[in-house]
Amino acid sequence: MSSLPGLKSFHDLHIWAMSTTEMALTVHVVAEDGCGLNDLIEKISGELRHRFLIVHSTIQIEAPR
Ligand SMILES: [Zn+2]
């Protein structure tokens, strides 16, 4: 996940099972300056869905410090 363009780093990653078949995730993401935030969120949630079968993700975007 850290190889995504526009993604600088992430922290506070939590993953838990909602049921025997569904997983949920929350994560704080630090975006690169000037990257398209909507695109970044879509890429991350797409990656989570395809690679980890996580259908419910909550992504908090933070500016680099
Ligand atoms: Zn944070």
N, CA, C, O and the ligand as a Tripos MOL2 file, in Angstrom:
@<TRIPOS>MOLECULE
protein
  261   259    66     0     0
PROTEIN
NO_CHARGES

@<TRIPOS>ATOM
      1 N           0.8400   -1.2070    0.0000 N.3       1 MET1
      2 CA          0.0000    0.0000    0.0000 C.3       1 MET1
      3 C           0.8740    1.2560    0.0000 C.2       1 MET1
      4 O           0.4760    2.2810   -0.5520 O.2       1 MET1
      5 N           2.0520    1.1870    0.6090 N.am      2 SER2
      6 CA          2.9170    2.3630    0.6700 C.3       2 SER2
      7 C           3.5420    2.7020   -0.6850 C.2       2 SER2
      8 O           4.2080    3.7290   -0.8200 O.2       2 SER2
      9 N           3.3310    1.8410   -1.6900 N.am      3 SER3
     10 CA          3.8960    2.1160   -3.0090 C.3       3 SER3
     11 C           2.9610    2.9500   -3.8760 C.2       3 SER3
     12 O           3.2950    3.2480   -5.0220 O.2       3 SER3
     13 N           1.8070    3.3290   -3.3590 N.am      4 LEU4
     14 CA          0.8680    4.1050   -4.1610 C.3       4 LEU4
     15 C           1.3930    5.5200   -4.4020 C.2       4 LEU4
     16 O           1.8890    6.1560   -3.4720 O.2       4 LEU4
     17 N           1.2920    6.0190   -5.6240 N.am      5 PRO5
     18 CA          1.7100    7.3940   -5.8890 C.3       5 PRO5
     19 C           0.8160    8.3720   -5.1240 C.2       5 PRO5
     20 O          -0.4030    8.2070   -5.0780 O.2       5 PRO5
     21 N           1.4310    9.3820   -4.5310 N.am      6 GLY6
     22 CA          0.6710   10.3710   -3.7670 C.3       6 GLY6
     23 C           0.5750   10.0350   -2.2920 C.2       6 GLY6
     24 O           0.2180   10.8830   -1.4740 O.2       6 GLY6
     25 N           0.9010    8.7780   -1.9500 N.am      7 LEU7
     26 CA          0.8340    8.3600   -0.5540 C.3       7 LEU7
     27 C           2.2050    8.4660    0.0920 C.2       7 LEU7
     28 O           3.1400    7.7640   -0.2940 O.2       7 LEU7
     29 N           2.3180    9.3450    1.0740 N.am      8 LYS8
     30 CA          3.6120    9.5760    1.7050 C.3       8 LYS8
     31 C           3.8380    8.5870    2.8530 C.2       8 LYS8
     32 O           4.8970    7.9650    2.9340 O.2       8 LYS8
     33 N           2.8660    8.4440    3.7220 N.am      9 SER9
     34 CA          2.9620    7.4950    4.8330 C.3       9 SER9
     35 C           1.5690    7.2750    5.3970 C.2       9 SER9
     36 O           0.6210    7.9630    5.0180 O.2       9 SER9
     37 N           1.4490    6.3180    6.3000 N.am     10 PHE10
     38 CA          0.1650    6.1180    6.9870 C.3      10 PHE10
     39 C           0.4190    5.6510    8.4150 C.2      10 PHE10
     40 O           1.4890    5.1270    8.7230 O.2      10 PHE10
     41 N          -0.5680    5.8430    9.2830 N.am     11 HIS11
     42 CA         -0.4630    5.4280   10.6790 C.3      11 HIS11
     43 C          -1.8640    5.1860   11.2240 C.2      11 HIS11
     44 O          -2.8560    5.3480   10.5140 O.2      11 HIS11
     45 N          -1.9330    4.7940   12.5000 N.am     12 ASP12
     46 CA         -3.2300    4.4900   13.1320 C.3      12 ASP12
     47 C          -4.0690    3.5350   12.2890 C.2      12 ASP12
     48 O          -5.2630    3.7480   12.0780 O.2      12 ASP12
     49 N          -3.4250    2.4990   11.8210 N.am     13 LEU13
     50 CA         -4.1410    1.5110   10.9970 C.3      13 LEU13
     51 C          -4.8560    0.5070   11.8990 C.2      13 LEU13
     52 O          -4.2300   -0.1450   12.7350 O.2      13 LEU13
     53 N          -6.1590    0.3900   11.7220 N.am     14 HIS14
     54 CA         -6.9410   -0.5980   12.4810 C.3      14 HIS14
     55 C          -7.7670   -1.4210   11.5160 C.2      14 HIS14
     56 O          -8.4150   -0.8900   10.6140 O.2      14 HIS14
     57 N          -7.7340   -2.7190   11.7190 N.am     15 ILE15
     58 CA         -8.5270   -3.6270   10.8920 C.3      15 ILE15
     59 C          -9.2770   -4.5660   11.8290 C.2      15 ILE15
     60 O          -8.6940   -5.1110   12.7660 O.2      15 ILE15
     61 N         -10.5420   -4.7510   11.5810 N.am     16 TRP16
     62 CA        -11.2900   -5.6950   12.4170 C.3      16 TRP16
     63 C         -12.3670   -6.3760   11.5830 C.2      16 TRP16
     64 O         -12.7550   -5.9010   10.5160 O.2      16 TRP16
     65 N         -12.8310   -7.4950   12.1040 N.am     17 ALA17
     66 CA        -13.8520   -8.2670   11.4080 C.3      17 ALA17
     67 C         -15.2320   -7.7590   11.7950 C.2      17 ALA17
     68 O         -15.5400   -7.6040   12.9770 O.2      17 ALA17
     69 N         -16.0580   -7.5030   10.7910 N.am     18 MET18
     70 CA        -17.4380   -7.0970   11.0580 C.3      18 MET18
     71 C         -18.3290   -8.3240   11.1470 C.2      18 MET18
     72 O         -19.3390   -8.3300   11.8500 O.2      18 MET18
     73 N         -17.9400   -9.3510   10.4260 N.am     19 SER19
     74 CA        -18.6590  -10.6270   10.4440 C.3      19 SER19
     75 C         -17.6520  -11.6680    9.9820 C.2      19 SER19
     76 O         -16.4740  -11.3500    9.8180 O.2      19 SER19
     77 N         -18.0800  -12.8790    9.7730 N.am     20 THR20
     78 CA        -17.1310  -13.9070    9.3520 C.3      20 THR20
     79 C         -16.6170  -13.6490    7.9440 C.2      20 THR20
     80 O         -15.5810  -14.1910    7.5590 O.2      20 THR20
     81 N         -17.3160  -12.8390    7.1770 N.am     21 THR21
     82 CA        -16.8920  -12.6190    5.7930 C.3      21 THR21
     83 C         -16.5140  -11.1740    5.4940 C.2      21 THR21
     84 O         -15.9390  -10.9060    4.4390 O.2      21 THR21
     85 N         -16.8200  -10.2240    6.3970 N.am     22 GLU22
     86 CA        -16.5690   -8.8170    6.0970 C.3      22 GLU22
     87 C         -15.5660   -8.1910    7.0520 C.2      22 GLU22
     88 O         -15.6350   -8.3720    8.2680 O.2      22 GLU22
     89 N         -14.6280   -7.4450    6.4640 N.am     23 MET23
     90 CA        -13.6110   -6.7570    7.2460 C.3      23 MET23
     91 C         -13.8100   -5.2480    7.1050 C.2      23 MET23
     92 O         -14.2420   -4.7590    6.0610 O.2      23 MET23
     93 N         -13.4890   -4.5280    8.1710 N.am     24 ALA24
     94 CA        -13.5340   -3.0680    8.1340 C.3      24 ALA24
     95 C         -12.1480   -2.5330    8.4780 C.2      24 ALA24
     96 O         -11.3590   -3.2060    9.1410 O.2      24 ALA24
     97 N         -11.8650   -1.3260    8.0250 N.am     25 LEU25
     98 CA        -10.5360   -0.7470    8.2320 C.3      25 LEU25
     99 C         -10.6510    0.7630    8.4070 C.2      25 LEU25
    100 O         -11.4510    1.4180    7.7390 O.2      25 LEU25
    101 N          -9.8370    1.3060    9.3170 N.am     26 THR26
    102 CA         -9.6530    2.7490    9.3580 C.3      26 THR26
    103 C          -8.1530    3.0200    9.3050 C.2      26 THR26
    104 O          -7.3560    2.2460    9.8350 O.2      26 THR26
    105 N          -7.7790    4.1110    8.6700 N.am     27 VAL27
    106 CA         -6.3630    4.4580    8.5720 C.3      27 VAL27
    107 C          -6.2220    5.9720    8.3850 C.2      27 VAL27
    108 O          -7.0560    6.6120    7.7450 O.2      27 VAL27
    109 N          -5.1570    6.5270    8.9520 N.am     28 HIS28
    110 CA         -4.7860    7.9110    8.6820 C.3      28 HIS28
    111 C          -3.7070    7.8970    7.6150 C.2      28 HIS28
    112 O          -2.7370    7.1450    7.7120 O.2      28 HIS28
    113 N          -3.8770    8.7220    6.6040 N.am     29 VAL29
    114 CA         -2.9850    8.7250    5.4630 C.3      29 VAL29
    115 C          -2.3900   10.1230    5.2920 C.2      29 VAL29
    116 O          -3.1200   11.1140    5.3090 O.2      29 VAL29
    117 N          -1.0890   10.2040    5.1310 N.am     30 VAL30
    118 CA         -0.4420   11.4810    4.8480 C.3      30 VAL30
    119 C          -0.1890   11.5440    3.3510 C.2      30 VAL30
    120 O           0.5210   10.7090    2.7910 O.2      30 VAL30
    121 N          -0.7840   12.5530    2.7080 N.am     31 ALA31
    122 CA         -0.7150   12.6790    1.2580 C.3      31 ALA31
    123 C           0.4660   13.5520    0.8510 C.2      31 ALA31
    124 O           0.8500   14.4740    1.5710 O.2      31 ALA31
    125 N           1.0320   13.2510   -0.3040 N.am     32 GLU32
    126 CA          2.0640   14.1120   -0.8850 C.3      32 GLU32
    127 C           1.4380   15.4610   -1.2220 C.2      32 GLU32
    128 O           0.2530   15.5430   -1.5460 O.2      32 GLU32
    129 N           2.2340   16.5030   -1.1450 N.am     33 ASP33
    130 CA          1.7870   17.8260   -1.5550 C.3      33 ASP33
    131 C           1.2590   17.8000   -2.9840 C.2      33 ASP33
    132 O           1.9080   17.2660   -3.8830 O.2      33 ASP33
    133 N           0.0930   18.3720   -3.1860 N.am     34 GLY34
    134 CA         -0.4140   18.5600   -4.5340 C.3      34 GLY34
    135 C          -0.9670   17.3380   -5.2280 C.2      34 GLY34
    136 O          -1.2550   17.3820   -6.4240 O.2      34 GLY34
    137 N          -1.1230   16.2340   -4.4910 N.am     35 CYS35
    138 CA         -1.6960   15.0660   -5.1590 C.3      35 CYS35
    139 C          -3.2260   15.1860   -5.1400 C.2      35 CYS35
    140 O          -3.7820   15.8790   -4.2880 O.2      35 CYS35
    141 N          -3.8910   14.5270   -6.0570 N.am     36 GLY36
    142 CA         -5.3500   14.5610   -6.1220 C.3      36 GLY36
    143 C          -5.9310   13.6820   -5.0330 C.2      36 GLY36
    144 O          -5.7980   12.4590   -5.0740 O.2      36 GLY36
    145 N          -6.5860   14.3150   -4.0410 N.am     37 LEU37
    146 CA         -7.0220   13.5570   -2.8730 C.3      37 LEU37
    147 C          -8.1200   12.5520   -3.2020 C.2      37 LEU37
    148 O          -8.1090   11.4330   -2.6880 O.2      37 LEU37
    149 N          -9.0650   12.9390   -4.0510 N.am     38 ASN38
    150 CA        -10.1230   11.9900   -4.4150 C.3      38 ASN38
    151 C          -9.5520   10.7750   -5.1170 C.2      38 ASN38
    152 O          -9.9530    9.6440   -4.8460 O.2      38 ASN38
    153 N          -8.6030   11.0160   -6.0310 N.am     39 ASP39
    154 CA         -7.9470    9.9090   -6.7310 C.3      39 ASP39
    155 C          -7.2230    9.0170   -5.7460 C.2      39 ASP39
    156 O          -7.2860    7.7910   -5.8400 O.2      39 ASP39
    157 N          -6.5330    9.6380   -4.7980 N.am     40 LEU40
    158 CA         -5.7560    8.8720   -3.8170 C.3      40 LEU40
    159 C          -6.6780    7.9750   -2.9840 C.2      40 LEU40
    160 O          -6.3920    6.7940   -2.7870 O.2      40 LEU40
    161 N          -7.7800    8.5430   -2.5000 N.am     41 ILE41
    162 CA         -8.7280    7.7560   -1.7020 C.3      41 ILE41
    163 C          -9.2880    6.5970   -2.5220 C.2      41 ILE41
    164 O          -9.4180    5.4770   -2.0280 O.2      41 ILE41
    165 N          -9.6180    6.8830   -3.7810 N.am     42 GLU42
    166 CA        -10.1540    5.8230   -4.6310 C.3      42 GLU42
    167 C          -9.1350    4.7140   -4.8600 C.2      42 GLU42
    168 O          -9.4760    3.5310   -4.8480 O.2      42 GLU42
    169 N          -7.8730    5.1090   -5.0710 N.am     43 LYS43
    170 CA         -6.8230    4.1030   -5.2950 C.3      43 LYS43
    171 C          -6.6240    3.2520   -4.0520 C.2      43 LYS43
    172 O          -6.4890    2.0310   -4.1450 O.2      43 LYS43
    173 N          -6.6050    3.8950   -2.8850 N.am     44 ILE44
    174 CA         -6.3950    3.1340   -1.6550 C.3      44 ILE44
    175 C          -7.5620    2.1860   -1.4080 C.2      44 ILE44
    176 O          -7.3510    1.0090   -1.1180 O.2      44 ILE44
    177 N          -8.7930    2.6880   -1.5190 N.am     45 SER45
    178 CA         -9.9210    1.8020   -1.2260 C.3      45 SER45
    179 C         -10.0340    0.6990   -2.2770 C.2      45 SER45
    180 O         -10.4600   -0.4120   -1.9630 O.2      45 SER45
    181 N          -9.6560    0.9980   -3.5210 N.am     46 GLY46
    182 CA         -9.6450   -0.0360   -4.5590 C.3      46 GLY46
    183 C          -8.6310   -1.1250   -4.2540 C.2      46 GLY46
    184 O          -8.9040   -2.3160   -4.4050 O.2      46 GLY46
    185 N          -7.4480   -0.6870   -3.8170 N.am     47 GLU47
    186 CA         -6.3840   -1.6190   -3.4540 C.3      47 GLU47
    187 C          -6.8270   -2.5170   -2.2850 C.2      47 GLU47
    188 O          -6.6160   -3.7300   -2.3050 O.2      47 GLU47
    189 N          -7.4370   -1.9030   -1.2800 N.am     48 LEU48
    190 CA         -7.9010   -2.6650   -0.1100 C.3      48 LEU48
    191 C          -8.9510   -3.6870   -0.5010 C.2      48 LEU48
    192 O          -8.9630   -4.8110    0.0010 O.2      48 LEU48
    193 N          -9.8360   -3.2810   -1.4090 N.am     49 ARG49
    194 CA        -10.9110   -4.1710   -1.8420 C.3      49 ARG49
    195 C         -10.3390   -5.3630   -2.6080 C.2      49 ARG49
    196 O         -10.7080   -6.5110   -2.3580 O.2      49 ARG49
    197 N          -9.4280   -5.0720   -3.5490 N.am     50 HIS50
    198 CA         -8.9290   -6.1410   -4.4100 C.3      50 HIS50
    199 C          -7.9190   -7.0340   -3.7200 C.2      50 HIS50
    200 O          -7.9450   -8.2520   -3.8970 O.2      50 HIS50
    201 N          -7.0270   -6.4430   -2.9340 N.am     51 ARG51
    202 CA         -5.9550   -7.2470   -2.3440 C.3      51 ARG51
    203 C          -6.3190   -7.8590   -1.0160 C.2      51 ARG51
    204 O          -5.8540   -8.9510   -0.6890 O.2      51 ARG51
    205 N          -7.1530   -7.1670   -0.2340 N.am     52 PHE52
    206 CA         -7.4370   -7.6530    1.1230 C.3      52 PHE52
    207 C          -8.9210   -7.9080    1.3630 C.2      52 PHE52
    208 O          -9.3240   -8.2790    2.4660 O.2      52 PHE52
    209 N          -9.7380   -7.7070    0.3140 N.am     53 LEU53
    210 CA        -11.1830   -7.9550    0.4250 C.3      53 LEU53
    211 C         -11.8230   -7.1460    1.5520 C.2      53 LEU53
    212 O         -12.7460   -7.6150    2.2180 O.2      53 LEU53
    213 N         -11.3240   -5.9280    1.7580 N.am     54 ILE54
    214 CA        -11.9080   -5.0370    2.7560 C.3      54 ILE54
    215 C         -12.8680   -4.0990    2.0350 C.2      54 ILE54
    216 O         -12.4600   -3.2720    1.2210 O.2      54 ILE54
    217 N         -14.1620   -4.2470    2.3560 N.am     55 VAL55
    218 CA        -15.1650   -3.4610    1.6330 C.3      55 VAL55
    219 C         -15.5520   -2.1860    2.3720 C.2      55 VAL55
    220 O         -16.0720   -1.2480    1.7660 O.2      55 VAL55
    221 N         -15.3000   -2.1490    3.6850 N.am     56 HIS56
    222 CA        -15.6460   -0.9460    4.4460 C.3      56 HIS56
    223 C         -14.3630   -0.2880    4.9250 C.2      56 HIS56
    224 O         -13.7360   -0.7680    5.8690 O.2      56 HIS56
    225 N         -13.9660    0.8010    4.2870 N.am     57 SER57
    226 CA        -12.7560    1.4760    4.7390 C.3      57 SER57
    227 C         -13.0600    2.9380    5.0320 C.2      57 SER57
    228 O         -13.8210    3.5870    4.3150 O.2      57 SER57
    229 N         -12.4560    3.4380    6.0920 N.am     58 THR58
    230 CA        -12.5620    4.8510    6.4600 C.3      58 THR58
    231 C         -11.1460    5.4150    6.4150 C.2      58 THR58
    232 O         -10.2660    4.9740    7.1540 O.2      58 THR58
    233 N         -10.9410    6.3950    5.5390 N.am     59 ILE59
    234 CA         -9.5870    6.9190    5.3020 C.3      59 ILE59
    235 C          -9.5690    8.3900    5.6840 C.2      59 ILE59
    236 O         -10.3080    9.1960    5.1200 O.2      59 ILE59
    237 N          -8.7200    8.7330    6.6470 N.am     60 GLN60
    238 CA         -8.5480   10.1380    7.0340 C.3      60 GLN60
    239 C          -7.2930   10.6670    6.3750 C.2      60 GLN60
    240 O          -6.2080   10.1090    6.5430 O.2      60 GLN60
    241 N          -7.4440   11.7420    5.6270 N.am     61 ILE61
    242 CA         -6.3090   12.3250    4.9130 C.3      61 ILE61
    243 C          -5.6900   13.4340    5.7640 C.2      61 ILE61
    244 O          -6.4030   14.2690    6.3210 O.2      61 ILE61
    245 N          -4.3660   13.4370    5.8600 N.am     62 GLU62
    246 CA         -3.6570   14.4880    6.5950 C.3      62 GLU62
    247 C          -2.6060   15.1340    5.6920 C.2      62 GLU62
    248 O          -2.0140   14.4740    4.8380 O.2      62 GLU62
    249 N          -2.3890   16.4160    5.8900 N.am     63 ALA63
    250 CA         -1.3540   17.1190    5.1370 C.3      63 ALA63
    251 C           0.0200   16.7640    5.7180 C.2      63 ALA63
    252 O           0.1320   16.4970    6.9150 O.2      63 ALA63
    253 N           1.0650   16.7580    4.8800 N.am     64 PRO64
    254 CA          2.4020   16.5020    5.4090 C.3      64 PRO64
    255 C           2.8130   17.6110    6.3840 C.2      64 PRO64
    256 O           2.4570   18.7740    6.1950 O.2      64 PRO64
    257 N           3.5580   17.2450    7.4170 N.am     65 ARG65
    258 CA          4.0200   18.2280    8.4010 C.3      65 ARG65
    259 C           5.3570   18.7820    7.9900 C.2      65 ARG65
    260 O           5.9170   19.6260    8.6890 O.2      65 ARG65
    261 ZN         -3.2560   10.8530   12.1660 Zn       66 ZN66
@<TRIPOS>BOND
     1     1     2 1
     2     2     3 1
     3     3     4 2
     4     3     5 am
     5     5     6 1
     6     6     7 1
     7     7     8 2
     8     7     9 am
     9     9    10 1
    10    10    11 1
    11    11    12 2
    12    11    13 am
    13    13    14 1
    14    14    15 1
    15    15    16 2
    16    15    17 am
    17    17    18 1
    18    18    19 1
    19    19    20 2
    20    19    21 am
    21    21    22 1
    22    22    23 1
    23    23    24 2
    24    23    25 am
    25    25    26 1
    26    26    27 1
    27    27    28 2
    28    27    29 am
    29    29    30 1
    30    30    31 1
    31    31    32 2
    32    31    33 am
    33    33    34 1
    34    34    35 1
    35    35    36 2
    36    35    37 am
    37    37    38 1
    38    38    39 1
    39    39    40 2
    40    39    41 am
    41    41    42 1
    42    42    43 1
    43    43    44 2
    44    43    45 am
    45    45    46 1
    46    46    47 1
    47    47    48 2
    48    47    49 am
    49    49    50 1
    50    50    51 1
    51    51    52 2
    52    51    53 am
    53    53    54 1
    54    54    55 1
    55    55    56 2
    56    55    57 am
    57    57    58 1
    58    58    59 1
    59    59    60 2
    60    59    61 am
    61    61    62 1
    62    62    63 1
    63    63    64 2
    64    63    65 am
    65    65    66 1
    66    66    67 1
    67    67    68 2
    68    67    69 am
    69    69    70 1
    70    70    71 1
    71    71    72 2
    72    71    73 am
    73    73    74 1
    74    74    75 1
    75    75    76 2
    76    75    77 am
    77    77    78 1
    78    78    79 1
    79    79    80 2
    80    79    81 am
    81    81    82 1
    82    82    83 1
    83    83    84 2
    84    83    85 am
    85    85    86 1
    86    86    87 1
    87    87    88 2
    88    87    89 am
    89    89    90 1
    90    90    91 1
    91    91    92 2
    92    91    93 am
    93    93    94 1
    94    94    95 1
    95    95    96 2
    96    95    97 am
    97    97    98 1
    98    98    99 1
    99    99   100 2
   100    99   101 am
   101   101   102 1
   102   102   103 1
   103   103   104 2
   104   103   105 am
   105   105   106 1
   106   106   107 1
   107   107   108 2
   108   107   109 am
   109   109   110 1
   110   110   111 1
   111   111   112 2
   112   111   113 am
   113   113   114 1
   114   114   115 1
   115   115   116 2
   116   115   117 am
   117   117   118 1
   118   118   119 1
   119   119   120 2
   120   119   121 am
   121   121   122 1
   122   122   123 1
   123   123   124 2
   124   123   125 am
   125   125   126 1
   126   126   127 1
   127   127   128 2
   128   127   129 am
   129   129   130 1
   130   130   131 1
   131   131   132 2
   132   131   133 am
   133   133   134 1
   134   134   135 1
   135   135   136 2
   136   135   137 am
   137   137   138 1
   138   138   139 1
   139   139   140 2
   140   139   141 am
   141   141   142 1
   142   142   143 1
   143   143   144 2
   144   143   145 am
   145   145   146 1
   146   146   147 1
   147   147   148 2
   148   147   149 am
   149   149   150 1
   150   150   151 1
   151   151   152 2
   152   151   153 am
   153   153   154 1
   154   154   155 1
   155   155   156 2
   156   155   157 am
   157   157   158 1
   158   158   159 1
   159   159   160 2
   160   159   161 am
   161   161   162 1
   162   162   163 1
   163   163   164 2
   164   163   165 am
   165   165   166 1
   166   166   167 1
   167   167   168 2
   168   167   169 am
   169   169   170 1
   170   170   171 1
   171   171   172 2
   172   171   173 am
   173   173   174 1
   174   174   175 1
   175   175   176 2
   176   175   177 am
   177   177   178 1
   178   178   179 1
   179   179   180 2
   180   179   181 am
   181   181   182 1
   182   182   183 1
   183   183   184 2
   184   183   185 am
   185   185   186 1
   186   186   187 1
   187   187   188 2
   188   187   189 am
   189   189   190 1
   190   190   191 1
   191   191   192 2
   192   191   193 am
   193   193   194 1
   194   194   195 1
   195   195   196 2
   196   195   197 am
   197   197   198 1
   198   198   199 1
   199   199   200 2
   200   199   201 am
   201   201   202 1
   202   202   203 1
   203   203   204 2
   204   203   205 am
   205   205   206 1
   206   206   207 1
   207   207   208 2
   208   207   209 am
   209   209   210 1
   210   210   211 1
   211   211   212 2
   212   211   213 am
   213   213   214 1
   214   214   215 1
   215   215   216 2
   216   215   217 am
   217   217   218 1
   218   218   219 1
   219   219   220 2
   220   219   221 am
   221   221   222 1
   222   222   223 1
   223   223   224 2
   224   223   225 am
   225   225   226 1
   226   226   227 1
   227   227   228 2
   228   227   229 am
   229   229   230 1
   230   230   231 1
   231   231   232 2
   232   231   233 am
   233   233   234 1
   234   234   235 1
   235   235   236 2
   236   235   237 am
   237   237   238 1
   238   238   239 1
   239   239   240 2
   240   239   241 am
   241   241   242 1
   242   242   243 1
   243   243   244 2
   244   243   245 am
   245   245   246 1
   246   246   247 1
   247   247   248 2
   248   247   249 am
   249   249   250 1
   250   250   251 1
   251   251   252 2
   252   251   253 am
   253   253   254 1
   254   254   255 1
   255   255   256 2
   256   255   257 am
   257   257   258 1
   258   258   259 1
   259   259   260 2
@<TRIPOS>SUBSTRUCTURE
     1 MET1         2 RESIDUE 1 A MET
     2 SER2         6 RESIDUE 1 A SER
     3 SER3        10 RESIDUE 1 A SER
     4 LEU4        14 RESIDUE 1 A LEU
     5 PRO5        18 RESIDUE 1 A PRO
     6 GLY6        22 RESIDUE 1 A GLY
     7 LEU7        26 RESIDUE 1 A LEU
     8 LYS8        30 RESIDUE 1 A LYS
     9 SER9        34 RESIDUE 1 A SER
    10 PHE10       38 RESIDUE 1 A PHE
    11 HIS11       42 RESIDUE 1 A HIS
    12 ASP12       46 RESIDUE 1 A ASP
    13 LEU13       50 RESIDUE 1 A LEU
    14 HIS14       54 RESIDUE 1 A HIS
    15 ILE15       58 RESIDUE 1 A ILE
    16 TRP16       62 RESIDUE 1 A TRP
    17 ALA17       66 RESIDUE 1 A ALA
    18 MET18       70 RESIDUE 1 A MET
    19 SER19       74 RESIDUE 1 A SER
    20 THR20       78 RESIDUE 1 A THR
    21 THR21       82 RESIDUE 1 A THR
    22 GLU22       86 RESIDUE 1 A GLU
    23 MET23       90 RESIDUE 1 A MET
    24 ALA24       94 RESIDUE 1 A ALA
    25 LEU25       98 RESIDUE 1 A LEU
    26 THR26      102 RESIDUE 1 A THR
    27 VAL27      106 RESIDUE 1 A VAL
    28 HIS28      110 RESIDUE 1 A HIS
    29 VAL29      114 RESIDUE 1 A VAL
    30 VAL30      118 RESIDUE 1 A VAL
    31 ALA31      122 RESIDUE 1 A ALA
    32 GLU32      126 RESIDUE 1 A GLU
    33 ASP33      130 RESIDUE 1 A ASP
    34 GLY34      134 RESIDUE 1 A GLY
    35 CYS35      138 RESIDUE 1 A CYS
    36 GLY36      142 RESIDUE 1 A GLY
    37 LEU37      146 RESIDUE 1 A LEU
    38 ASN38      150 RESIDUE 1 A ASN
    39 ASP39      154 RESIDUE 1 A ASP
    40 LEU40      158 RESIDUE 1 A LEU
    41 ILE41      162 RESIDUE 1 A ILE
    42 GLU42      166 RESIDUE 1 A GLU
    43 LYS43      170 RESIDUE 1 A LYS
    44 ILE44      174 RESIDUE 1 A ILE
    45 SER45      178 RESIDUE 1 A SER
    46 GLY46      182 RESIDUE 1 A GLY
    47 GLU47      186 RESIDUE 1 A GLU
    48 LEU48      190 RESIDUE 1 A LEU
    49 ARG49      194 RESIDUE 1 A ARG
    50 HIS50      198 RESIDUE 1 A HIS
    51 ARG51      202 RESIDUE 1 A ARG
    52 PHE52      206 RESIDUE 1 A PHE
    53 LEU53      210 RESIDUE 1 A LEU
    54 ILE54      214 RESIDUE 1 A ILE
    55 VAL55      218 RESIDUE 1 A VAL
    56 HIS56      222 RESIDUE 1 A HIS
    57 SER57      226 RESIDUE 1 A SER
    58 THR58      230 RESIDUE 1 A THR
    59 ILE59      234 RESIDUE 1 A ILE
    60 GLN60      238 RESIDUE 1 A GLN
    61 ILE61      242 RESIDUE 1 A ILE
    62 GLU62      246 RESIDUE 1 A GLU
    63 ALA63      250 RESIDUE 1 A ALA
    64 PRO64      254 RESIDUE 1 A PRO
    65 ARG65      258 RESIDUE 1 A ARG
    66 ZN66       261 GROUP 0 **** ****
